[in-house]
Protein backbone atom coordinates (compact mmCIF):
# COMPACT_ATOMS: atom_id res chain seq x y z
CA UNK A 1 0.00 0.00 0.00
CA UNK A 2 1.41 3.36 -1.04
CA UNK A 3 1.03 6.42 1.32
CA UNK A 4 0.94 9.85 -0.26
CA UNK A 5 2.61 12.61 1.86
CA UNK A 6 0.66 15.93 2.17
CA UNK A 7 2.15 19.06 0.61
CA UNK A 8 4.81 20.83 2.68
CA UNK A 9 2.58 23.81 3.38
CA UNK A 10 0.08 21.49 5.03
CA UNK A 11 2.64 19.91 7.25
CA UNK A 12 2.06 20.39 11.01
CA UNK A 13 5.33 22.21 11.47
CA UNK A 14 4.33 24.63 8.68
CA UNK A 15 1.01 25.32 10.37
CA UNK A 16 2.84 26.02 13.58
CA UNK A 17 5.19 28.37 11.73
CA UNK A 18 2.27 30.23 10.13
CA UNK A 19 0.53 30.61 13.47
CA UNK A 20 3.80 31.83 15.06
CA UNK A 21 4.35 34.37 12.29
CA UNK A 22 0.78 35.69 12.65
CA UNK A 23 1.16 35.99 16.39
CA UNK A 24 4.53 37.75 15.93
CA UNK A 25 2.98 40.14 13.42
CA UNK A 26 0.10 40.95 15.75
CA UNK A 27 2.53 41.47 18.62
CA UNK A 28 4.71 43.77 16.46
CA UNK A 29 1.66 45.81 15.41
CA UNK A 30 0.56 46.00 19.05
CA UNK A 31 4.02 47.18 20.16
CA UNK A 32 4.24 49.76 17.38
CA UNK A 33 0.76 51.03 18.17
CA UNK A 34 1.54 51.17 21.90
CA UNK A 35 4.81 53.00 21.23
CA UNK A 36 2.96 55.51 19.02
CA UNK A 37 0.33 56.08 21.71
CA UNK A 38 3.01 56.55 24.40
CA UNK A 39 4.91 58.99 22.18
CA UNK A 40 1.71 60.86 21.40
CA UNK A 41 0.81 60.98 25.10
CA UNK A 42 4.24 62.43 25.90
CA UNK A 43 3.77 65.09 23.23
CA UNK A 44 0.34 65.94 24.65
CA UNK A 45 1.73 66.08 28.20
CA UNK A 46 4.53 68.38 27.06
CA UNK A 47 2.00 70.58 25.24
CA UNK A 48 -0.29 70.67 28.28
CA UNK A 49 2.67 71.46 30.55
CA UNK A 50 3.81 74.29 28.24
CA UNK A 51 0.29 75.72 28.07
CA UNK A 52 -0.09 75.37 31.85
CA UNK A 53 3.17 77.24 32.37
CA UNK A 54 2.01 79.93 29.93
CA UNK A 55 -1.29 80.24 31.74
CA UNK A 56 0.50 80.43 35.11
CA UNK A 57 2.89 83.06 33.75
CA UNK A 58 -0.06 85.02 32.37
CA UNK A 59 -1.79 84.72 35.74
CA UNK A 60 1.29 86.04 37.53
CA UNK A 61 1.60 88.87 34.98
CA UNK A 62 -2.05 89.82 35.48
CA UNK A 63 -1.59 89.66 39.26
CA UNK A 64 1.49 91.89 39.05
CA UNK A 65 -0.33 94.33 36.78
CA UNK A 66 -3.26 94.41 39.20
CA UNK A 67 -0.90 95.17 42.08
CA UNK A 68 0.80 97.90 40.03
CA UNK A 69 -2.62 99.28 39.14
CA UNK A 70 -3.56 99.40 42.82
CA UNK A 71 -0.31 101.27 43.55
CA UNK A 72 -0.99 103.69 40.71
CA UNK A 73 -4.54 104.31 41.89
CA UNK A 74 -3.32 104.89 45.46
CA UNK A 75 -0.57 107.18 44.12
CA UNK A 76 -3.11 109.07 42.00
CA UNK A 77 -5.43 109.55 44.96
CA UNK A 78 -2.57 110.62 47.22
CA UNK A 79 -1.16 112.99 44.59
CA UNK A 80 -4.57 114.56 43.94
CA UNK A 81 -5.12 114.94 47.68
CA UNK A 82 -1.71 116.61 48.08
CA UNK A 83 -2.28 118.85 45.09
CA UNK A 84 -5.70 119.86 46.35
CA UNK A 85 -4.42 120.55 49.84
CA UNK A 86 -1.15 122.26 49.02
CA UNK A 87 -2.22 124.31 45.99
CA UNK A 88 -5.36 125.61 47.68
CA UNK A 89 -3.52 128.20 49.76
CA UNK A 90 -1.26 129.55 46.95
CA UNK A 91 -4.28 129.85 44.66
CA UNK A 92 -6.25 131.62 47.39
CA UNK A 93 -3.30 133.97 47.89
CA UNK A 94 -3.23 134.81 44.18
CA UNK A 95 -6.98 135.35 43.99
CA UNK A 96 -7.83 139.01 43.63
CA UNK A 97 -4.22 140.15 43.11
CA UNK A 98 -5.18 141.97 39.93
CA UNK A 99 -7.74 144.04 41.83
CA UNK A 100 -5.21 144.74 44.60
CA UNK A 101 -2.57 145.92 42.13
CA UNK A 102 -5.10 148.12 40.33
CA UNK A 103 -6.18 149.65 43.66
CA UNK A 104 -2.59 150.33 44.73
CA UNK A 105 -1.79 151.89 41.34
CA UNK A 106 -4.80 154.20 41.54
CA UNK A 107 -3.69 155.36 44.97
CA UNK A 108 -0.01 155.67 44.07
CA UNK A 109 1.10 153.13 46.69
CA UNK A 110 4.08 151.92 44.70
CA UNK A 111 6.08 150.63 47.67
CA UNK A 112 3.28 148.24 48.56
CA UNK A 113 3.15 147.07 44.95
CA UNK A 114 6.86 146.19 45.17
CA UNK A 115 6.27 144.29 48.42
CA UNK A 116 3.33 142.50 46.82
CA UNK A 117 5.45 141.47 43.82
CA UNK A 118 8.04 139.94 46.15
CA UNK A 119 5.28 138.02 47.88
CA UNK A 120 4.01 136.74 44.53
CA UNK A 121 7.53 135.58 43.67
CA UNK A 122 7.67 133.69 46.96
CA UNK A 123 4.32 131.99 46.29
CA UNK A 124 5.40 131.06 42.77
CA UNK A 125 8.74 129.63 43.94
CA UNK A 126 7.12 127.55 46.67
CA UNK A 127 4.44 126.25 44.32
CA UNK A 128 6.99 125.39 41.60
CA UNK A 129 9.08 123.44 44.13
CA UNK A 130 6.00 121.59 45.36
CA UNK A 131 5.02 120.56 41.83
CA UNK A 132 8.60 119.50 41.05
CA UNK A 133 8.67 117.35 44.19
CA UNK A 134 5.32 115.77 43.37
CA UNK A 135 6.42 114.89 39.84
CA UNK A 136 9.71 113.38 40.98
CA UNK A 137 8.06 111.51 43.84
CA UNK A 138 5.49 110.06 41.44
CA UNK A 139 8.20 109.13 38.93
CA UNK A 140 10.22 107.28 41.58
CA UNK A 141 7.17 105.56 43.04
CA UNK A 142 5.91 104.33 39.66
CA UNK A 143 9.12 103.52 37.80
CA UNK A 144 11.64 102.85 40.55
CA UNK A 145 14.06 104.52 38.18
CA UNK A 146 17.74 103.64 38.23
CA UNK A 147 20.13 106.38 39.21
CA UNK A 148 22.70 107.65 36.70
CA UNK A 149 25.88 108.44 38.60
CA UNK A 150 28.51 110.87 37.35
CA UNK A 151 31.16 113.26 38.61
CA UNK A 152 29.32 116.23 40.10
CA UNK A 153 30.74 119.60 41.17
CA UNK A 154 28.78 120.32 44.36
CA UNK A 155 29.67 124.03 44.47
CA UNK A 156 28.02 124.72 41.10
CA UNK A 157 24.83 122.89 42.11
CA UNK A 158 24.55 125.02 45.26
CA UNK A 159 25.17 128.23 43.30
CA UNK A 160 22.47 127.33 40.78
CA UNK A 161 20.01 126.67 43.61
CA UNK A 162 20.80 130.00 45.30
CA UNK A 163 20.24 131.80 42.00
CA UNK A 164 16.93 129.95 41.63
CA UNK A 165 15.81 131.13 45.10
CA UNK A 166 17.15 134.68 44.71
CA UNK A 167 13.76 136.37 45.01
CA UNK A 168 12.77 134.73 48.31
CA UNK A 169 16.29 135.18 49.68
CA UNK A 170 16.03 138.92 48.99
CA UNK A 171 12.48 138.97 50.40
CA UNK A 172 13.81 137.74 53.76
CA UNK A 173 17.10 139.61 53.41
CA UNK A 174 19.04 136.43 54.16
CA UNK A 175 22.77 135.92 54.00
CA UNK A 176 23.48 132.47 52.52
CA UNK A 177 27.14 131.51 52.52
CA UNK A 178 28.33 128.73 50.22
CA UNK A 179 31.47 127.30 51.83
CA UNK A 180 31.71 124.28 49.53
CA UNK A 181 35.11 124.26 47.75
CA UNK A 182 34.81 124.86 44.02
CA UNK A 183 36.92 121.75 43.29
CA UNK A 184 34.92 119.33 45.45
CA UNK A 185 33.53 116.57 43.21
CA UNK A 186 31.28 113.67 44.09
CA UNK A 187 30.17 110.56 42.19
CA UNK A 188 26.41 110.85 42.48
CA UNK A 189 23.20 111.12 40.51
CA UNK A 190 23.30 114.81 39.58
CA UNK A 191 19.54 115.32 39.36
CA UNK A 192 18.95 113.55 42.69
CA UNK A 193 21.62 115.61 44.48
CA UNK A 194 20.21 118.84 43.04
CA UNK A 195 16.67 117.97 44.19
CA UNK A 196 17.87 117.06 47.70
CA UNK A 197 19.96 120.22 48.11
CA UNK A 198 17.16 122.34 46.64
CA UNK A 199 14.72 121.03 49.23
CA UNK A 200 17.15 121.36 52.14
CA UNK A 201 18.13 124.92 51.20
CA UNK A 202 14.48 125.84 50.62
CA UNK A 203 13.59 124.52 54.09
CA UNK A 204 16.45 126.49 55.60
CA UNK A 205 15.15 129.65 53.89
CA UNK A 206 11.58 128.86 54.91
CA UNK A 207 12.41 128.43 58.61
CA UNK A 208 14.95 131.28 58.82
CA UNK A 209 14.07 134.60 60.39
CA UNK A 210 14.46 137.95 58.68
CA UNK A 211 18.14 138.84 58.06
CA UNK A 212 19.23 135.37 59.19
CA UNK A 213 22.24 133.38 58.05
CA UNK A 214 22.46 130.03 56.29
CA UNK A 215 25.66 128.08 55.74
CA UNK A 216 26.28 125.34 53.18
CA UNK A 217 29.48 123.51 54.03
CA UNK A 218 31.15 120.11 53.90
CA UNK A 219 33.14 117.79 56.11
CA UNK A 220 35.16 114.68 55.25
CA UNK A 221 35.22 111.98 57.92
CA UNK A 222 37.82 109.21 58.04
CA UNK A 223 38.60 109.91 54.37
CA UNK A 224 35.64 107.72 53.40
CA UNK A 225 32.52 109.69 54.35
CA UNK A 226 31.45 113.06 52.99
CA UNK A 227 29.01 115.28 54.87
CA UNK A 228 27.28 118.09 52.98
CA UNK A 229 25.55 120.27 55.56
CA UNK A 230 22.89 122.97 55.30
CA UNK A 231 22.89 124.92 58.57
CA UNK A 232 20.35 127.58 59.48
CA UNK A 233 19.63 129.72 62.52
CA UNK A 234 15.86 129.58 62.21
CA UNK A 235 12.98 128.20 64.26
CA UNK A 236 14.31 124.65 64.22
CA UNK A 237 12.44 121.35 64.16
CA UNK A 238 10.56 119.48 66.86
CA UNK A 239 11.71 116.13 68.26
CA UNK A 240 8.91 114.33 66.38
CA UNK A 241 9.97 115.93 63.10
CA UNK A 242 13.62 115.03 63.65
CA UNK A 243 12.80 111.40 64.47
CA UNK A 244 10.07 110.88 61.87
CA UNK A 245 11.08 108.82 58.83
CA UNK A 246 7.86 108.18 56.91
CA UNK A 247 5.01 110.56 57.76
CA UNK A 248 4.41 113.88 56.04
CA UNK A 249 4.72 116.88 58.34
CA UNK A 250 3.34 120.21 57.16
CA UNK A 251 4.93 123.09 59.06
CA UNK A 252 4.65 126.82 58.47
CA UNK A 253 7.76 128.90 57.94
CA UNK A 254 8.66 132.12 59.73
CA UNK A 255 6.69 134.13 57.15
CA UNK A 256 3.73 131.77 57.13
CA UNK A 257 5.08 129.69 54.23
CA UNK A 258 3.30 126.37 54.04
CA UNK A 259 4.69 122.99 53.03
CA UNK A 260 3.57 119.39 52.64
CA UNK A 261 6.52 117.62 54.24
CA UNK A 262 6.92 115.80 50.94
CA UNK A 263 10.34 117.36 50.35
CA UNK A 264 12.06 115.60 53.27
CA UNK A 265 10.45 112.26 52.36
CA UNK A 266 11.59 112.70 48.75
CA UNK A 267 15.12 113.53 49.95
CA UNK A 268 15.27 110.31 51.97
CA UNK A 269 14.05 108.25 48.98
CA UNK A 270 16.58 109.78 46.57
CA UNK A 271 19.49 109.48 48.99
CA UNK A 272 18.65 105.86 49.83
CA UNK A 273 18.68 104.98 46.13
CA UNK A 274 22.20 106.49 45.97
CA UNK A 275 23.45 104.61 49.07
CA UNK A 276 23.41 107.81 51.09
CA UNK A 277 21.27 109.09 53.96
CA UNK A 278 19.85 112.23 55.49
CA UNK A 279 20.67 113.19 59.08
CA UNK A 280 18.68 115.92 60.85
CA UNK A 281 19.50 117.40 64.25
CA UNK A 282 18.94 120.58 66.19
CA UNK A 283 21.55 123.28 65.98
CA UNK A 284 21.66 124.43 69.61
CA UNK A 285 20.50 126.99 70.69
CA UNK A 286 18.45 127.53 67.50
CA UNK A 287 18.11 126.32 63.97
CA UNK A 288 18.64 122.97 62.28
CA UNK A 289 21.52 121.09 60.66
CA UNK A 290 20.56 118.95 57.65
CA UNK A 291 23.37 116.61 56.62
CA UNK A 292 23.75 114.48 53.51
CA UNK A 293 26.03 111.57 54.37
CA UNK A 294 27.53 109.64 51.48
CA UNK A 295 30.61 107.55 50.67
CA UNK A 296 33.56 109.50 49.37
CA UNK A 297 36.83 108.54 47.73
C-alpha positions in Angstrom: 0.0 0.0 0.0 1.4 3.4 -1.0 1.0 6.4 1.3 0.9 9.8 -0.3 2.6 12.6 1.9 0.7 15.9 2.2 2.2 19.1 0.6 4.8 20.8 2.7 2.6 23.8 3.4 0.1 21.5 5.0 2.6 19.9 7.3 2.1 20.4 11.0 5.3 22.2 11.5 4.3 24.6 8.7 1.0 25.3 10.4 2.8 26.0 13.6 5.2 28.4 11.7 2.3 30.2 10.1 0.5 30.6 13.5 3.8 31.8 15.1 4.3 34.4 12.3 0.8 35.7 12.7 1.2 36.0 16.4 4.5 37.8 15.9 3.0 40.1 13.4 0.1 40.9 15.7 2.5 41.5 18.6 4.7 43.8 16.5 1.7 45.8 15.4 0.6 46.0 19.0 4.0 47.2 20.2 4.2 49.8 17.4 0.8 51.0 18.2 1.5 51.2 21.9 4.8 53.0 21.2 3.0 55.5 19.0 0.3 56.1 21.7 3.0 56.6 24.4 4.9 59.0 22.2 1.7 60.9 21.4 0.8 61.0 25.1 4.2 62.4 25.9 3.8 65.1 23.2 0.3 65.9 24.6 1.7 66.1 28.2 4.5 68.4 27.1 2.0 70.6 25.2 -0.3 70.7 28.3 2.7 71.5 30.5 3.8 74.3 28.2 0.3 75.7 28.1 -0.1 75.4 31.8 3.2 77.2 32.4 2.0 79.9 29.9 -1.3 80.2 31.7 0.5 80.4 35.1 2.9 83.1 33.8 -0.1 85.0 32.4 -1.8 84.7 35.7 1.3 86.0 37.5 1.6 88.9 35.0 -2.0 89.8 35.5 -1.6 89.7 39.3 1.5 91.9 39.0 -0.3 94.3 36.8 -3.3 94.4 39.2 -0.9 95.2 42.1 0.8 97.9 40.0 -2.6 99.3 39.1 -3.6 99.4 42.8 -0.3 101.3 43.6 -1.0 103.7 40.7 -4.5 104.3 41.9 -3.3 104.9 45.5 -0.6 107.2 44.1 -3.1 109.1 42.0 -5.4 109.6 45.0 -2.6 110.6 47.2 -1.2 113.0 44.6 -4.6 114.6 43.9 -5.1 114.9 47.7 -1.7 116.6 48.1 -2.3 118.8 45.1 -5.7 119.9 46.4 -4.4 120.5 49.8 -1.1 122.3 49.0 -2.2 124.3 46.0 -5.4 125.6 47.7 -3.5 128.2 49.8 -1.3 129.6 47.0 -4.3 129.8 44.7 -6.3 131.6 47.4 -3.3 134.0 47.9 -3.2 134.8 44.2 -7.0 135.3 44.0 -7.8 139.0 43.6 -4.2 140.2 43.1 -5.2 142.0 39.9 -7.7 144.0 41.8 -5.2 144.7 44.6 -2.6 145.9 42.1 -5.1 148.1 40.3 -6.2 149.6 43.7 -2.6 150.3 44.7 -1.8 151.9 41.3 -4.8 154.2 41.5 -3.7 155.4 45.0 0.0 155.7 44.1 1.1 153.1 46.7 4.1 151.9 44.7 6.1 150.6 47.7 3.3 148.2 48.6 3.2 147.1 44.9 6.9 146.2 45.2 6.3 144.3 48.4 3.3 142.5 46.8 5.4 141.5 43.8 8.0 139.9 46.1 5.3 138.0 47.9 4.0 136.7 44.5 7.5 135.6 43.7 7.7 133.7 47.0 4.3 132.0 46.3 5.4 131.1 42.8 8.7 129.6 43.9 7.1 127.6 46.7 4.4 126.2 44.3 7.0 125.4 41.6 9.1 123.4 44.1 6.0 121.6 45.4 5.0 120.6 41.8 8.6 119.5 41.0 8.7 117.3 44.2 5.3 115.8 43.4 6.4 114.9 39.8 9.7 113.4 41.0 8.1 111.5 43.8 5.5 110.1 41.4 8.2 109.1 38.9 10.2 107.3 41.6 7.2 105.6 43.0 5.9 104.3 39.7 9.1 103.5 37.8 11.6 102.8 40.6 14.1 104.5 38.2 17.7 103.6 38.2 20.1 106.4 39.2 22.7 107.7 36.7 25.9 108.4 38.6 28.5 110.9 37.3 31.2 113.3 38.6 29.3 116.2 40.1 30.7 119.6 41.2 28.8 120.3 44.4 29.7 124.0 44.5 28.0 124.7 41.1 24.8 122.9 42.1 24.6 125.0 45.3 25.2 128.2 43.3 22.5 127.3 40.8 20.0 126.7 43.6 20.8 130.0 45.3 20.2 131.8 42.0 16.9 129.9 41.6 15.8 131.1 45.1 17.1 134.7 44.7 13.8 136.4 45.0 12.8 134.7 48.3 16.3 135.2 49.7 16.0 138.9 49.0 12.5 139.0 50.4 13.8 137.7 53.8 17.1 139.6 53.4 19.0 136.4 54.2 22.8 135.9 54.0 23.5 132.5 52.5 27.1 131.5 52.5 28.3 128.7 50.2 31.5 127.3 51.8 31.7 124.3 49.5 35.1 124.3 47.7 34.8 124.9 44.0 36.9 121.7 43.3 34.9 119.3 45.4 33.5 116.6 43.2 31.3 113.7 44.1 30.2 110.6 42.2 26.4 110.8 42.5 23.2 111.1 40.5 23.3 114.8 39.6 19.5 115.3 39.4 19.0 113.6 42.7 21.6 115.6 44.5 20.2 118.8 43.0 16.7 118.0 44.2 17.9 117.1 47.7 20.0 120.2 48.1 17.2 122.3 46.6 14.7 121.0 49.2 17.1 121.4 52.1 18.1 124.9 51.2 14.5 125.8 50.6 13.6 124.5 54.1 16.4 126.5 55.6 15.1 129.6 53.9 11.6 128.9 54.9 12.4 128.4 58.6 15.0 131.3 58.8 14.1 134.6 60.4 14.5 137.9 58.7 18.1 138.8 58.1 19.2 135.4 59.2 22.2 133.4 58.0 22.5 130.0 56.3 25.7 128.1 55.7 26.3 125.3 53.2 29.5 123.5 54.0 31.1 120.1 53.9 33.1 117.8 56.1 35.2 114.7 55.2 35.2 112.0 57.9 37.8 109.2 58.0 38.6 109.9 54.4 35.6 107.7 53.4 32.5 109.7 54.3 31.4 113.1 53.0 29.0 115.3 54.9 27.3 118.1 53.0 25.5 120.3 55.6 22.9 123.0 55.3 22.9 124.9 58.6 20.4 127.6 59.5 19.6 129.7 62.5 15.9 129.6 62.2 13.0 128.2 64.3 14.3 124.6 64.2 12.4 121.3 64.2 10.6 119.5 66.9 11.7 116.1 68.3 8.9 114.3 66.4 10.0 115.9 63.1 13.6 115.0 63.6 12.8 111.4 64.5 10.1 110.9 61.9 11.1 108.8 58.8 7.9 108.2 56.9 5.0 110.6 57.8 4.4 113.9 56.0 4.7 116.9 58.3 3.3 120.2 57.2 4.9 123.1 59.1 4.7 126.8 58.5 7.8 128.9 57.9 8.7 132.1 59.7 6.7 134.1 57.2 3.7 131.8 57.1 5.1 129.7 54.2 3.3 126.4 54.0 4.7 123.0 53.0 3.6 119.4 52.6 6.5 117.6 54.2 6.9 115.8 50.9 10.3 117.4 50.4 12.1 115.6 53.3 10.5 112.3 52.4 11.6 112.7 48.8 15.1 113.5 50.0 15.3 110.3 52.0 14.1 108.3 49.0 16.6 109.8 46.6 19.5 109.5 49.0 18.6 105.9 49.8 18.7 105.0 46.1 22.2 106.5 46.0 23.4 104.6 49.1 23.4 107.8 51.1 21.3 109.1 54.0 19.9 112.2 55.5 20.7 113.2 59.1 18.7 115.9 60.9 19.5 117.4 64.3 18.9 120.6 66.2 21.5 123.3 66.0 21.7 124.4 69.6 20.5 127.0 70.7 18.5 127.5 67.5 18.1 126.3 64.0 18.6 123.0 62.3 21.5 121.1 60.7 20.6 119.0 57.6 23.4 116.6 56.6 23.7 114.5 53.5 26.0 111.6 54.4 27.5 109.6 51.5 30.6 107.6 50.7 33.6 109.5 49.4 36.8 108.5 47.7 
